[in-house]
Amino acid sequence: MDTQSPADPFAVTTEARLREIYDQPLEGPIKKVTHRIEGTARAWIAASPFCILSTVGSRGVHATPRGDAPGFVAVEPDGTLLIPDRRGNNRLDALRDILEDNRVSVIFFVPGASEVLRVHGTARITADPALTGRFVERGKAPATVLAVTVTELFMQCAKSIMRSRLWDGRARPAGLPSMGQLIASHRADGAVDAADYDREAPARLEATMY
């Protein structure tokens, strides 16, 4: 779909032009990506009561909310995510997309925490009773479960939630891994000291908020 307006002389239409406008990414954001669900990511997902599932198909792109009690998304021993499809409006936008294109992205939020966990992968839809039966709530099992094979994940910094004041007045959950701990776990080169990162983060975030 052509989203460019011929009347807009400032329209950005190439990556080269984007790079003229924006600074190059620093080493940290490039190297914080990992390809597995490890301990700190498991803890984050276990604490999350809400995520947004993004999909794409022939009818366009969709971002759909998913939520339940913290830990409603299960993580299998091999790192596969299991997301129950709770009762909704039966439009099935995301599920129909996945039938056409199984690439998905999931963002996990934890109330009180300003960072979010971004997960990318591929998904399949299953109605296996052995899986749906694991997610029974109030006597009702989900119609299907989404099984997501993770291809990459990383933490998104706190700036957007801090700017929006989304969790103002709500305390960060005790025991939740810090941003420094998460990035140190996700980086393969061992170059991040979690304590140093967390100690320096408040001043760095304030200085780069806008």
FILO-369253 format. One record per atom (N, C-alpha, C, CB): atom name; x, y, z; residue in one letter. Coordinates in steps of 0.02 Angstrom, whole numbers. Glycine has a CB too. Example, Ala and Ser with C-alpha at 12.3 -4.5 7.8 and 13.67 -1.06 7.14 Angstrom:
<nodes>
a, c1, c2, c3, r
N, 660, -284, 390, A $
CA, 615, -225, 390, A $
C, 660, -165, 390, A $
CB, 565, -224, 452, A $
N, 642, -112, 354, S $
CA, 684, -53, 357, S $
C, 645, 2, 394, S $
CB, 704, -30, 286, S $
</nodes>
This chain:
<nodes>
a, c1, c2, c3, r
N, 43, -60, 0, M $
CA, 0, 0, 0, M $
C, 44, 62, 0, M $
CB, -48, 0, 62, M $
N, 30, 109, -44, D $
CA, 69, 171, -48, D $
C, 43, 219, 4, D $
CB, 65, 202, -119, D $
N, 86, 234, 53, T $
CA, 66, 280, 107, T $
C, 97, 349, 98, T $
CB, 85, 252, 174, T $
N, 132, 360, 43, Q $
CA, 164, 425, 33, Q $
C, 118, 474, -1, Q $
CB, 228, 416, -8, Q $
N, 120, 535, 24, S $
CA, 79, 588, -6, S $
C, 122, 628, -55, S $
CB, 50, 635, 49, S $
N, 102, 631, -119, P $
CA, 142, 669, -168, P $
C, 146, 743, -151, P $
CB, 113, 660, -237, P $
N, 99, 766, -108, A $
CA, 98, 837, -91, A $
C, 146, 853, -33, A $
CB, 28, 858, -72, A $
N, 176, 801, -3, D $
CA, 219, 811, 54, D $
C, 292, 811, 32, D $
CB, 208, 757, 108, D $
N, 324, 870, 27, P $
CA, 394, 872, 5, P $
C, 442, 844, 56, P $
CB, 413, 943, -12, P $
N, 419, 831, 116, F $
CA, 462, 805, 169, F $
C, 452, 731, 181, F $
CB, 451, 844, 234, F $
N, 414, 698, 138, A $
CA, 402, 627, 147, A $
C, 467, 588, 146, A $
CB, 354, 601, 92, A $
N, 474, 542, 192, V $
CA, 533, 499, 197, V $
C, 518, 433, 163, V $
CB, 555, 488, 271, V $
N, 554, 417, 110, T $
CA, 536, 359, 69, T $
C, 591, 307, 63, T $
CB, 516, 381, 1, T $
N, 651, 320, 91, T $
CA, 706, 273, 86, T $
C, 741, 266, 154, T $
CB, 756, 295, 33, T $
N, 773, 209, 164, E $
CA, 811, 200, 225, E $
C, 870, 248, 228, E $
CB, 836, 128, 231, E $
N, 899, 263, 170, A $
CA, 954, 310, 169, A $
C, 933, 378, 197, A $
CB, 981, 318, 98, A $
N, 873, 400, 179, R $
CA, 848, 463, 204, R $
C, 834, 458, 279, R $
CB, 784, 484, 167, R $
N, 809, 401, 302, L $
CA, 798, 392, 374, L $
C, 863, 401, 412, L $
CB, 769, 322, 388, L $
N, 917, 373, 385, R $
CA, 981, 376, 419, R $
C, 1012, 446, 418, R $
CB, 1029, 327, 389, R $
N, 990, 487, 371, E $
CA, 1011, 557, 372, E $
C, 978, 594, 430, E $
CB, 994, 590, 305, E $
N, 918, 573, 448, I $
CA, 878, 608, 499, I $
C, 896, 583, 569, I $
CB, 804, 599, 486, I $
N, 907, 518, 576, Y $
CA, 918, 487, 642, Y $
C, 992, 470, 652, Y $
CB, 875, 424, 649, Y $
N, 1013, 471, 715, D $
CA, 1080, 448, 732, D $
C, 1085, 372, 721, D $
CB, 1098, 466, 805, D $
N, 1146, 348, 713, Q $
CA, 1157, 276, 711, Q $
C, 1142, 246, 780, Q $
CB, 1230, 260, 689, Q $
N, 1116, 185, 783, P $
CA, 1103, 154, 848, P $
C, 1169, 140, 884, P $
CB, 1064, 89, 839, P $
N, 1167, 145, 950, L $
CA, 1226, 130, 989, L $
C, 1237, 54, 992, L $
CB, 1218, 159, 1060, L $
N, 1294, 35, 1017, E $
CA, 1310, -37, 1021, E $
C, 1262, -75, 1065, E $
CB, 1381, -46, 1046, E $
N, 1241, -43, 1121, G $
CA, 1197, -77, 1168, G $
C, 1132, -103, 1138, G $
CB, 1182, -32, 1224, G $
N, 1093, -59, 1105, P $
CA, 1031, -83, 1076, P $
C, 1040, -137, 1023, P $
CB, 994, -25, 1045, P $
N, 1097, -138, 990, I $
CA, 1110, -190, 939, I $
C, 1125, -257, 973, I $
CB, 1167, -169, 893, I $
N, 1166, -255, 1025, K $
CA, 1190, -316, 1056, K $
C, 1145, -344, 1111, K $
CB, 1258, -305, 1083, K $
N, 1092, -308, 1129, K $
CA, 1050, -333, 1183, K $
C, 1001, -387, 1160, K $
CB, 1011, -276, 1214, K $
N, 1001, -404, 1096, V $
CA, 955, -454, 1069, V $
C, 981, -524, 1085, V $
CB, 947, -445, 992, V $
N, 936, -568, 1106, T $
CA, 953, -638, 1115, T $
C, 901, -680, 1077, T $
CB, 955, -658, 1190, T $
N, 913, -745, 1074, H $
CA, 871, -788, 1034, H $
C, 841, -845, 1075, H $
CB, 910, -816, 976, H $
N, 838, -834, 1140, R $
CA, 813, -887, 1184, R $
C, 778, -856, 1244, R $
CB, 871, -933, 1207, R $
N, 733, -895, 1272, I $
CA, 700, -875, 1334, I $
C, 743, -902, 1391, I $
CB, 626, -901, 1338, I $
N, 778, -858, 1427, E $
CA, 818, -880, 1484, E $
C, 784, -859, 1549, E $
CB, 891, -851, 1479, E $
N, 820, -865, 1604, G $
CA, 789, -856, 1669, G $
C, 756, -789, 1681, G $
CB, 838, -867, 1721, G $
N, 790, -734, 1663, T $
CA, 760, -669, 1677, T $
C, 699, -656, 1633, T $
CB, 812, -613, 1666, T $
N, 701, -679, 1570, A $
CA, 643, -671, 1526, A $
C, 584, -713, 1552, A $
CB, 660, -690, 1454, A $
N, 599, -773, 1576, R $
CA, 546, -815, 1605, R $
C, 513, -779, 1664, R $
CB, 575, -883, 1628, R $
N, 554, -748, 1706, A $
CA, 528, -713, 1765, A $
C, 484, -655, 1744, A $
CB, 585, -689, 1810, A $
N, 505, -619, 1692, W $
CA, 466, -562, 1667, W $
C, 398, -586, 1641, W $
CB, 504, -525, 1612, W $
N, 398, -638, 1600, I $
CA, 335, -664, 1572, I $
C, 290, -691, 1627, I $
CB, 350, -719, 1521, I $
N, 320, -722, 1678, A $
CA, 281, -748, 1734, A $
C, 247, -692, 1773, A $
CB, 325, -789, 1781, A $
N, 276, -632, 1773, A $
CA, 248, -575, 1810, A $
C, 199, -535, 1767, A $
CB, 304, -530, 1834, A $
N, 194, -550, 1703, S $
CA, 155, -508, 1657, S $
C, 82, -532, 1653, S $
CB, 186, -509, 1587, S $
N, 35, -486, 1666, P $
CA, -36, -502, 1658, P $
C, -64, -479, 1591, P $
CB, -76, -472, 1714, P $
N, -22, -448, 1549, F $
CA, -48, -417, 1488, F $
C, 6, -415, 1435, F $
CB, -73, -345, 1503, F $
N, -14, -431, 1373, C $
CA, 32, -425, 1317, C $
C, -8, -404, 1255, C $
CB, 70, -492, 1304, C $
N, 27, -381, 1205, I $
CA, -3, -363, 1141, I $
C, 28, -408, 1088, I $
CB, 7, -287, 1124, I $
N, -16, -442, 1051, L $
CA, 5, -487, 998, L $
C, -4, -452, 930, L $
CB, -37, -553, 1000, L $
N, 50, -448, 892, S $
CA, 48, -416, 826, S $
C, 56, -468, 772, S $
CB, 104, -362, 820, S $
N, 14, -462, 720, T $
CA, 13, -509, 664, T $
C, 2, -471, 599, T $
CB, -42, -563, 674, T $
N, 13, -505, 543, V $
CA, 1, -475, 478, V $
C, -26, -528, 430, V $
CB, 66, -444, 449, V $
N, -73, -507, 388, G $
CA, -102, -552, 339, G $
C, -130, -513, 281, G $
CB, -158, -595, 371, G $
N, -167, -547, 237, S $
CA, -192, -515, 177, S $
C, -243, -460, 192, S $
CB, -223, -566, 131, S $
N, -272, -462, 252, R $
CA, -322, -411, 271, R $
C, -289, -351, 306, R $
CB, -375, -441, 317, R $
N, -222, -353, 311, G $
CA, -187, -297, 342, G $
C, -149, -320, 403, G $
CB, -236, -243, 361, G $
N, -133, -273, 447, V $
CA, -96, -288, 509, V $
C, -144, -280, 568, V $
CB, -34, -241, 517, V $
N, -130, -318, 620, H $
CA, -173, -315, 680, H $
C, -130, -318, 742, H $
CB, -225, -373, 679, H $
N, -151, -281, 793, A $
CA, -121, -285, 859, A $
C, -179, -298, 908, A $
CB, -82, -218, 878, A $
N, -176, -355, 941, T $
CA, -232, -376, 984, T $
C, -209, -386, 1055, T $
CB, -264, -440, 957, T $
N, -249, -365, 1105, P $
CA, -230, -373, 1174, P $
C, -243, -445, 1199, P $
CB, -268, -324, 1218, P $
N, -200, -467, 1243, R $
CA, -208, -531, 1277, R $
C, -194, -520, 1350, R $
CB, -160, -586, 1246, R $
N, -238, -543, 1394, G $
CA, -227, -530, 1465, G $
C, -262, -580, 1510, G $
CB, -249, -462, 1482, G $
N, -234, -590, 1568, D $
CA, -262, -633, 1620, D $
C, -218, -624, 1682, D $
CB, -265, -709, 1597, D $
N, -224, -668, 1730, A $
CA, -183, -663, 1790, A $
C, -109, -669, 1771, A $
CB, -203, -718, 1841, A $
N, -64, -638, 1810, P $
CA, 8, -643, 1794, P $
C, 29, -716, 1784, P $
CB, 50, -612, 1850, P $
N, 67, -727, 1731, G $
CA, 89, -794, 1715, G $
C, 40, -832, 1670, G $
CB, 98, -833, 1777, G $
N, -9, -797, 1643, F $
CA, -57, -832, 1600, F $
C, -25, -859, 1536, F $
CB, -115, -786, 1582, F $
N, 31, -830, 1516, V $
CA, 70, -857, 1460, V $
C, 122, -905, 1490, V $
CB, 106, -800, 1418, V $
N, 119, -968, 1468, A $
CA, 165, -1018, 1494, A $
C, 227, -1022, 1450, A $
CB, 131, -1087, 1498, A $
N, 284, -1038, 1481, V $
CA, 346, -1049, 1444, V $
C, 366, -1122, 1452, V $
CB, 403, -1001, 1469, V $
N, 369, -1158, 1397, E $
CA, 388, -1228, 1398, E $
C, 463, -1235, 1412, E $
CB, 369, -1262, 1332, E $
N, 486, -1294, 1433, P $
CA, 558, -1304, 1445, P $
C, 601, -1286, 1386, P $
CB, 571, -1375, 1465, P $
N, 576, -1296, 1324, D $
CA, 616, -1279, 1265, D $
C, 611, -1206, 1245, D $
CB, 594, -1322, 1207, D $
N, 574, -1166, 1284, G $
CA, 568, -1095, 1270, G $
C, 507, -1076, 1228, G $
CB, 628, -1071, 1236, G $
N, 467, -1124, 1208, T $
CA, 406, -1109, 1171, T $
C, 357, -1072, 1216, T $
CB, 374, -1173, 1142, T $
N, 326, -1019, 1190, L $
CA, 274, -984, 1227, L $
C, 206, -1015, 1211, L $
CB, 274, -908, 1210, L $
N, 165, -1024, 1262, L $
CA, 97, -1048, 1253, L $
C, 49, -993, 1275, L $
CB, 85, -1114, 1292, L $
N, 11, -966, 1228, I $
CA, -35, -910, 1242, I $
C, -107, -935, 1233, I $
CB, -21, -849, 1197, I $
N, -146, -941, 1287, P $
CA, -215, -963, 1280, P $
C, -258, -910, 1245, P $
CB, -245, -981, 1348, P $
N, -302, -932, 1201, D $
CA, -346, -884, 1168, D $
C, -412, -882, 1207, D $
CB, -359, -905, 1093, D $
N, -415, -837, 1254, R $
CA, -475, -829, 1295, R $
C, -534, -803, 1254, R $
CB, -461, -782, 1354, R $
N, -592, -810, 1283, R $
CA, -654, -789, 1248, R $
C, -650, -716, 1228, R $
CB, -715, -802, 1293, R $
N, -668, -702, 1165, G $
CA, -667, -633, 1140, G $
C, -726, -620, 1094, G $
CB, -602, -619, 1104, G $
N, -714, -579, 1042, N $
CA, -769, -559, 998, N $
C, -777, -604, 937, N $
CB, -759, -488, 976, N $
N, -733, -654, 932, N $
CA, -735, -703, 877, N $
C, -721, -673, 809, N $
CB, -802, -737, 876, N $
N, -691, -614, 806, R $
CA, -668, -589, 741, R $
C, -610, -631, 715, R $
CB, -647, -514, 746, R $
N, -569, -654, 762, L $
CA, -512, -699, 745, L $
C, -462, -665, 699, L $
CB, -538, -762, 712, L $
N, -454, -599, 705, D $
CA, -408, -564, 661, D $
C, -338, -593, 664, D $
CB, -406, -490, 679, D $
N, -311, -600, 725, A $
CA, -243, -625, 733, A $
C, -236, -697, 710, A $
CB, -220, -618, 806, A $
N, -285, -738, 727, L $
CA, -280, -809, 710, L $
C, -285, -820, 634, L $
CB, -334, -849, 746, L $
N, -328, -781, 602, R $
CA, -332, -787, 529, R $
C, -268, -763, 496, R $
CB, -392, -747, 502, R $
N, -238, -711, 524, D $
CA, -173, -689, 498, D $
C, -121, -744, 502, D $
CB, -149, -627, 537, D $
N, -118, -778, 560, I $
CA, -68, -829, 571, I $
C, -76, -887, 523, I $
CB, -71, -854, 643, I $
N, -137, -901, 502, L $
CA, -147, -954, 453, L $
C, -113, -937, 387, L $
CB, -223, -965, 441, L $
N, -106, -872, 372, E $
CA, -75, -849, 310, E $
C, -1, -834, 318, E $
CB, -111, -787, 284, E $
N, 17, -806, 375, D $
CA, 86, -785, 388, D $
C, 99, -796, 462, D $
CB, 99, -709, 367, D $
N, 142, -844, 478, N $
CA, 148, -863, 548, N $
C, 197, -820, 588, N $
CB, 169, -934, 552, N $
N, 222, -767, 560, R $
CA, 266, -722, 598, R $
C, 225, -680, 647, R $
CB, 306, -676, 550, R $
N, 249, -676, 709, V $
CA, 214, -638, 760, V $
C, 264, -598, 802, V $
CB, 172, -685, 806, V $
N, 238, -548, 835, S $
CA, 276, -510, 885, S $
C, 232, -502, 946, S $
CB, 299, -440, 856, S $
N, 262, -509, 1005, V $
CA, 224, -502, 1068, V $
C, 262, -455, 1114, V $
CB, 214, -572, 1102, V $
N, 227, -407, 1142, I $
CA, 256, -361, 1191, I $
C, 224, -375, 1259, I $
CB, 245, -286, 1169, I $
N, 267, -389, 1309, F $
CA, 243, -405, 1376, F $
C, 253, -346, 1422, F $
CB, 280, -467, 1404, F $
N, 198, -326, 1455, F $
CA, 198, -271, 1503, F $
C, 192, -300, 1574, F $
CB, 140, -222, 1489, F $
N, 224, -266, 1622, V $
CA, 215, -281, 1693, V $
C, 195, -216, 1727, V $
CB, 280, -312, 1726, V $
N, 136, -210, 1756, P $
CA, 116, -148, 1790, P $
C, 167, -127, 1842, P $
CB, 47, -157, 1822, P $
N, 185, -63, 1839, G $
CA, 234, -36, 1885, G $
C, 305, -37, 1858, G $
CB, 233, -74, 1948, G $
N, 317, -75, 1804, A $
CA, 383, -77, 1773, A $
C, 382, -38, 1708, A $
CB, 405, -151, 1760, A $
N, 431, 5, 1699, S $
CA, 430, 48, 1640, S $
C, 460, 16, 1578, S $
CB, 468, 111, 1656, S $
N, 497, -39, 1585, E $
CA, 523, -74, 1527, E $
C, 470, -123, 1501, E $
CB, 588, -112, 1544, E $
N, 479, -146, 1440, V $
CA, 437, -199, 1412, V $
C, 483, -250, 1379, V $
CB, 384, -171, 1362, V $
N, 458, -312, 1374, L $
CA, 494, -365, 1340, L $
C, 463, -377, 1272, L $
CB, 493, -430, 1383, L $
N, 505, -371, 1220, R $
CA, 482, -383, 1151, R $
C, 506, -452, 1128, R $
CB, 509, -327, 1103, R $
N, 459, -491, 1103, V $
CA, 474, -559, 1080, V $
C, 450, -566, 1008, V $
CB, 440, -612, 1125, V $
N, 493, -592, 965, H $
CA, 475, -606, 895, H $
C, 481, -681, 883, H $
CB, 521, -566, 846, H $
N, 439, -707, 840, G $
CA, 443, -778, 825, G $
C, 392, -800, 774, G $
CB, 434, -817, 888, G $
N, 381, -865, 772, T $
CA, 331, -894, 727, T $
C, 280, -932, 770, T $
CB, 364, -941, 674, T $
N, 219, -934, 746, A $
CA, 165, -962, 787, A $
C, 126, -1016, 750, A $
CB, 118, -907, 809, A $
N, 99, -1062, 788, R $
CA, 51, -1110, 762, R $
C, -8, -1112, 810, R $
CB, 82, -1181, 753, R $
N, -66, -1128, 783, I $
CA, -128, -1131, 822, I $
C, -143, -1204, 835, I $
CB, -187, -1096, 784, I $
N, -156, -1221, 897, T $
CA, -173, -1290, 914, T $
C, -235, -1294, 957, T $
CB, -114, -1324, 949, T $
N, -276, -1345, 943, A $
CA, -335, -1359, 984, A $
C, -325, -1424, 1024, A $
CB, -399, -1364, 941, A $
N, -262, -1443, 1034, D $
CA, -245, -1504, 1071, D $
C, -275, -1501, 1141, D $
CB, -168, -1514, 1074, D $
N, -319, -1548, 1159, P $
CA, -349, -1546, 1226, P $
C, -298, -1549, 1282, P $
CB, -398, -1603, 1233, P $
N, -241, -1581, 1269, A $
CA, -190, -1585, 1321, A $
C, -161, -1516, 1337, A $
CB, -134, -1633, 1299, A $
N, -161, -1471, 1287, L $
CA, -137, -1403, 1298, L $
C, -192, -1357, 1322, L $
CB, -105, -1376, 1235, L $
N, -249, -1357, 1288, T $
CA, -304, -1313, 1310, T $
C, -325, -1329, 1381, T $
CB, -364, -1320, 1262, T $
N, -320, -1393, 1400, G $
CA, -339, -1413, 1468, G $
C, -294, -1386, 1522, G $
CB, -340, -1486, 1473, G $
N, -234, -1363, 1503, R $
CA, -188, -1334, 1552, R $
C, -208, -1262, 1571, R $
CB, -117, -1334, 1525, R $
N, -253, -1233, 1532, F $
CA, -270, -1162, 1542, F $
C, -343, -1152, 1562, F $
CB, -255, -1123, 1479, F $
N, -372, -1202, 1595, V $
CA, -442, -1196, 1617, V $
C, -447, -1143, 1672, V $
CB, -468, -1264, 1643, V $
N, -494, -1097, 1663, E $
CA, -510, -1047, 1713, E $
C, -586, -1043, 1721, E $
CB, -480, -977, 1693, E $
N, -608, -1044, 1783, R $
CA, -680, -1043, 1798, R $
C, -717, -1098, 1760, R $
CB, -710, -974, 1781, R $
N, -685, -1154, 1754, G $
CA, -715, -1212, 1722, G $
C, -715, -1211, 1646, G $
CB, -784, -1218, 1745, G $
N, -683, -1160, 1616, K $
CA, -683, -1154, 1543, K $
C, -613, -1155, 1515, K $
CB, -719, -1090, 1523, K $
N, -603, -1198, 1465, A $
CA, -539, -1201, 1431, A $
C, -541, -1154, 1370, A $
CB, -522, -1273, 1409, A $
N, -484, -1127, 1350, P $
CA, -483, -1087, 1289, P $
C, -496, -1131, 1228, P $
CB, -415, -1051, 1280, P $
N, -525, -1101, 1176, A $
CA, -539, -1140, 1116, A $
C, -475, -1165, 1084, A $
CB, -578, -1097, 1066, A $
N, -423, -1124, 1084, T $
CA, -359, -1142, 1056, T $
C, -303, -1113, 1098, T $
CB, -353, -1118, 982, T $
N, -243, -1136, 1084, V $
CA, -182, -1108, 1115, V $
C, -135, -1091, 1058, V $
CB, -149, -1159, 1165, V $
N, -103, -1033, 1065, L $
CA, -53, -1011, 1017, L $
C, 16, -1033, 1043, L $
CB, -56, -934, 1006, L $
N, 51, -1073, 1003, A $
CA, 119, -1095, 1021, A $
C, 169, -1054, 981, A $
CB, 128, -1173, 1009, A $
N, 209, -1015, 1015, V $
CA, 256, -969, 982, V $
C, 327, -995, 991, V $
CB, 249, -897, 1010, V $
N, 360, -1007, 935, T $
CA, 431, -1024, 935, T $
C, 471, -959, 930, T $
CB, 450, -1072, 876, T $
N, 511, -944, 981, V $
CA, 545, -880, 986, V $
C, 606, -879, 939, V $
CB, 567, -866, 1059, V $
N, 612, -826, 901, T $
CA, 671, -817, 858, T $
C, 716, -761, 884, T $
CB, 649, -801, 787, T $
N, 688, -712, 919, E $
CA, 730, -661, 952, E $
C, 689, -625, 1004, E $
CB, 758, -611, 901, E $
N, 723, -597, 1053, L $
CA, 689, -557, 1104, L $
C, 738, -506, 1131, L $
CB, 661, -602, 1162, L $
N, 710, -451, 1157, F $
CA, 751, -400, 1189, F $
C, 707, -355, 1230, F $
CB, 791, -360, 1137, F $
N, 738, -319, 1276, M $
CA, 703, -272, 1318, M $
C, 699, -204, 1283, M $
CB, 738, -265, 1387, M $
N, 642, -172, 1290, Q $
CA, 633, -104, 1265, Q $
C, 640, -57, 1324, Q $
CB, 564, -95, 1228, Q $
N, 677, -3, 1316, C $
CA, 691, 41, 1372, C $
C, 628, 77, 1397, C $
CB, 744, 91, 1353, C $
N, 638, 112, 1452, A $
CA, 581, 139, 1491, A $
C, 552, 204, 1465, A $
CB, 602, 148, 1561, A $
N, 584, 236, 1416, K $
CA, 566, 305, 1400, K $
C, 492, 314, 1382, K $
CB, 608, 330, 1343, K $
N, 464, 272, 1340, S $
CA, 395, 283, 1318, S $
C, 345, 279, 1375, S $
CB, 375, 233, 1263, S $
N, 354, 231, 1420, I $
CA, 308, 225, 1477, I $
C, 320, 280, 1527, I $
CB, 315, 156, 1510, I $
N, 383, 300, 1536, M $
CA, 396, 357, 1580, M $
C, 365, 421, 1553, M $
CB, 472, 367, 1589, M $
N, 371, 433, 1488, R $
CA, 341, 493, 1459, R $
C, 265, 493, 1466, R $
CB, 360, 500, 1385, R $
N, 235, 434, 1458, S $
CA, 162, 430, 1461, S $
C, 135, 430, 1532, S $
CB, 138, 367, 1426, S $
N, 180, 419, 1581, R $
CA, 160, 413, 1652, R $
C, 108, 358, 1662, R $
CB, 132, 480, 1677, R $
N, 116, 305, 1624, L $
CA, 67, 251, 1625, L $
C, 58, 220, 1693, L $
CB, 86, 198, 1576, L $
N, 114, 210, 1729, W $
CA, 109, 176, 1794, W $
C, 121, 223, 1852, W $
CB, 159, 119, 1797, W $
N, 112, 287, 1844, D $
CA, 124, 334, 1898, D $
C, 87, 313, 1962, D $
CB, 103, 405, 1878, D $
N, 124, 310, 2017, G $
CA, 93, 292, 2080, G $
C, 91, 218, 2093, G $
CB, 25, 320, 2084, G $
N, 111, 177, 2045, R $
CA, 110, 105, 2054, R $
C, 181, 79, 2063, R $
CB, 75, 70, 1994, R $
N, 193, 41, 2115, A $
CA, 260, 18, 2131, A $
C, 280, -39, 2084, A $
CB, 264, -4, 2203, A $
N, 345, -42, 2070, R $
CA, 373, -98, 2033, R $
C, 367, -161, 2075, R $
CB, 447, -84, 2012, R $
N, 346, -217, 2046, P $
CA, 339, -279, 2086, P $
C, 405, -301, 2116, P $
CB, 310, -335, 2042, P $
N, 403, -322, 2178, A $
CA, 463, -345, 2212, A $
C, 489, -408, 2177, A $
CB, 449, -359, 2287, A $
N, 554, -412, 2169, G $
CA, 584, -471, 2140, G $
C, 586, -473, 2064, G $
CB, 549, -530, 2164, G $
N, 554, -425, 2031, L $
CA, 555, -423, 1958, L $
C, 626, -407, 1934, L $
CB, 504, -372, 1931, L $
N, 652, -444, 1885, P $
CA, 720, -429, 1861, P $
C, 725, -356, 1837, P $
CB, 740, -477, 1805, P $
N, 781, -325, 1851, S $
CA, 792, -256, 1829, S $
C, 813, -256, 1756, S $
CB, 846, -222, 1872, S $
N, 812, -196, 1726, M $
CA, 834, -189, 1657, M $
C, 907, -212, 1650, M $
CB, 825, -116, 1632, M $
N, 948, -193, 1697, G $
CA, 1018, -213, 1694, G $
C, 1026, -288, 1697, G $
CB, 1056, -181, 1750, G $
N, 988, -321, 1741, Q $
CA, 992, -394, 1746, Q $
C, 969, -427, 1682, Q $
CB, 951, -419, 1805, Q $
N, 916, -401, 1652, L $
CA, 890, -430, 1591, L $
C, 940, -422, 1534, L $
CB, 824, -398, 1572, L $
N, 966, -362, 1524, I $
CA, 1012, -351, 1469, I $
C, 1077, -391, 1479, I $
CB, 1029, -276, 1461, I $
N, 1101, -393, 1541, A $
CA, 1161, -433, 1554, A $
C, 1150, -506, 1538, A $
CB, 1182, -425, 1627, A $
N, 1090, -531, 1550, S $
CA, 1075, -601, 1534, S $
C, 1067, -612, 1460, S $
CB, 1012, -622, 1570, S $
N, 1042, -562, 1424, H $
CA, 1027, -570, 1353, H $
C, 1089, -560, 1309, H $
CB, 973, -522, 1333, H $
N, 1136, -518, 1331, R $
CA, 1195, -505, 1290, R $
C, 1243, -564, 1293, R $
CB, 1230, -441, 1312, R $
N, 1267, -584, 1235, A $
CA, 1311, -642, 1232, A $
C, 1383, -626, 1249, A $
CB, 1308, -672, 1163, A $
N, 1401, -561, 1247, D $
CA, 1472, -544, 1255, D $
C, 1492, -530, 1327, D $
CB, 1488, -486, 1213, D $
N, 1443, -530, 1374, G $
CA, 1459, -519, 1444, G $
C, 1484, -450, 1460, G $
CB, 1508, -568, 1465, G $
N, 1471, -401, 1416, A $
CA, 1500, -334, 1423, A $
C, 1460, -288, 1469, A $
CB, 1507, -303, 1356, A $
N, 1403, -310, 1493, V $
CA, 1361, -266, 1535, V $
C, 1362, -290, 1607, V $
CB, 1288, -264, 1508, V $
N, 1379, -245, 1652, D $
CA, 1374, -258, 1724, D $
C, 1305, -234, 1747, D $
CB, 1432, -222, 1764, D $
N, 1264, -279, 1771, A $
CA, 1195, -262, 1787, A $
C, 1190, -207, 1839, A $
CB, 1159, -324, 1812, A $
N, 1230, -210, 1891, A $
CA, 1227, -160, 1944, A $
C, 1247, -91, 1918, A $
CB, 1272, -179, 2003, A $
N, 1300, -88, 1878, D $
CA, 1321, -24, 1849, D $
C, 1267, 4, 1804, D $
CB, 1388, -32, 1810, D $
N, 1238, -40, 1763, Y $
CA, 1186, -17, 1716, Y $
C, 1127, 14, 1754, Y $
CB, 1161, -76, 1672, Y $
N, 1105, -21, 1806, D $
CA, 1046, 4, 1844, D $
C, 1063, 67, 1882, D $
CB, 1021, -50, 1892, D $
N, 1123, 73, 1908, R $
CA, 1143, 133, 1945, R $
C, 1145, 194, 1900, R $
CB, 1211, 123, 1978, R $
N, 1168, 185, 1838, E $
CA, 1174, 241, 1791, E $
C, 1110, 255, 1753, E $
CB, 1230, 226, 1742, E $
N, 1062, 210, 1754, A $
CA, 1002, 216, 1712, A $
C, 960, 279, 1726, A $
CB, 959, 156, 1722, A $
N, 945, 297, 1788, P $
CA, 902, 356, 1798, P $
C, 928, 419, 1765, P $
CB, 893, 368, 1872, P $
N, 992, 434, 1774, A $
CA, 1020, 495, 1744, A $
C, 1021, 489, 1668, A $
CB, 1091, 507, 1771, A $
N, 1037, 430, 1642, R $
CA, 1040, 421, 1570, R $
C, 970, 429, 1539, R $
CB, 1069, 352, 1552, R $
N, 920, 400, 1571, L $
CA, 851, 406, 1545, L $
C, 828, 478, 1546, L $
CB, 803, 361, 1585, L $
N, 843, 513, 1600, E $
CA, 821, 583, 1606, E $
C, 855, 625, 1552, E $
CB, 838, 611, 1676, E $
N, 919, 611, 1538, A $
CA, 955, 651, 1489, A $
C, 934, 638, 1417, A $
CB, 1029, 638, 1497, A $
N, 906, 579, 1405, T $
CA, 887, 560, 1336, T $
C, 813, 552, 1327, T $
CB, 922, 496, 1317, T $
N, 773, 580, 1372, M $
CA, 700, 571, 1369, M $
C, 671, 601, 1306, M $
CB, 667, 601, 1431, M $
N, 698, 658, 1285, Y $
CA, 672, 692, 1224, Y $
C, 730, 712, 1179, Y $
CB, 630, 756, 1243, Y $
</nodes>
